[in-house]
């Protein structure tokens, strides 16, 4: 693989990841979310943007590392699962912020969590650093799942 191909691949994975972020951002925090009863440990709204920017960047680097070392043919299942978890990630925003369905969003975030864990395992086997780079994402989604559940329970 040439340096140009590698750079273009990296840009491609950034575009894929931030496209998912863009879809998720179509459903911003709004009056409905502001009206919810929240736990004392709920993070401030300003924190979500910087955290997700970092996480999407780490995701892109992880996918790029796997792609760069194994290509699509050598990593079809891991890279497909990576794209599936990105779609689940974007879908959660639609369910929670768009449709105002925290219960359904909670069920979906459990699927997302499992898809992220499976992606980490598959990436780890191909390129350990790629798996490591996804760990902060799994931790954040774990926190988000607990927050989602709590918001659902507090606002039935």
N, C-alpha and C positions, 0 to 999 in steps of 0.2 A: 504494500500500500504506500502510495506516495504521501508526502507531507501535505500536499494540497487536498488529496482525498481525505486524509485524516482530519484536517481542519474543516472541510465541508461536512464531513460526518458529524463532527462536534456541533457545528452550527445547526445541522439538521436535528440532532437530538435536543438541542436547546429550543428550537422551534416547536418540536413535538410536545415537549414538557410545558412550555409556556403557552401553547395553544390550549392545553388542558386547564391551565391557570386562567386563561382568558375566558374559557367557557364557564368556569366556576365563578369568575368575577361578574358575570352577567346577572348574578343573584346576590347583590350586596347586602350587607347588614343594613336594615332599614327600621321603620317604625315598629313593625311586628316584633323583631328581635329586641329592640330597645324596651318594649313593653313587658317582656318576659321577666318573671322572678328569677334571679340568678343567685348562685351560691357566692359566698364571700370570696372564694378563691378563683372566681371567674376572671380571666385576664382582661386587661383593658383592650378596647377595640384597636388601638393604634399598633398593638403588638403583632396582630395577625399578618399584616402585609410584609413586614421584614422577615418574619419567621418563614412564611410560605415562599418568599423570594429565595431565601437561602436553601430551603428544602427542594424546590424545583430545580435549582442550579445543581445541587448534589445529585439529584435523580438523573439529570442530563449527563453529568460526568460519569455516573455509574453505568448507565446504558451505553454511553460512548466507549467506555473501557471494554465492556463485553463485546460490543460490535467490532471495535478496532482489533481485538485479539482473536475473534472467532468468526466474524462476519455474520450475515443473516442465516446462511446455511448451517454454520456450525453452532448457532445459538438460537435456532428458530423458536423452540419452546420458551426459553427464558425471556427472550425479547418480546414474544407475543404476550406472555403473561405480564410483562412490564407495561405494555400498552393497555391491556385489560384493566390493570390496577389504576392506570391513569384515567381511564373512562369511568371507573367506579368512583374515583376521587372527584371528578367533575360532576358526576351524578349526585353525589352527596349534597353538594351545594344547591342543586336544583330541588332536591327533596326537602332539605331543611329550610333554606332561605326562600326558595321560590314557591314551593307548595305549602310551606309551614306545617310539615308533617314530621315532627321530631321522632315519633315512634317508628315510622317507616325508615327514616334516615338512620336511626340507631341500628335497625336490622341490616341496612345496607353498609354501615360503617364496620360492622362485624365481618361482612364479606370482604370489604376493602382491607381490613386488618389481616385477614387470612391470606389474601392475594399478595399483600406486601411481604408477609413472612415467607411465603412460598417463593417469591421473587428473590428475596435475600438469600435463601438457601440455594437456589439455582445459580444466582450470580456468584455466590461465594465459591461454589464448586469450579467455576470457570475463571474467576478473577477475584481473589479474596478482597482486595481493596474495593471493588464494586459492591460487594455485600456489606462491607463496613460502612460505605458511604450512604447506604439506605437505612442504617440503624437509627439515626436521628429522626428520620421520617416515621419509622415504626413507633418510636417513643412518642412523637408528637401526636400521631393518630391514636395511640393508646390513651393519651391524655384527652384528646378530642372525643373519643368514644365515652369516656367517663363523664365528661362535661355534657355531651349530647344526652346521655342517659339521665343525668341529674336534671337538666333543663326539662326533659320530657316529664319526669316525675313531679317536679315542682310546678308544672304548668298544665296539669291534666284538665 
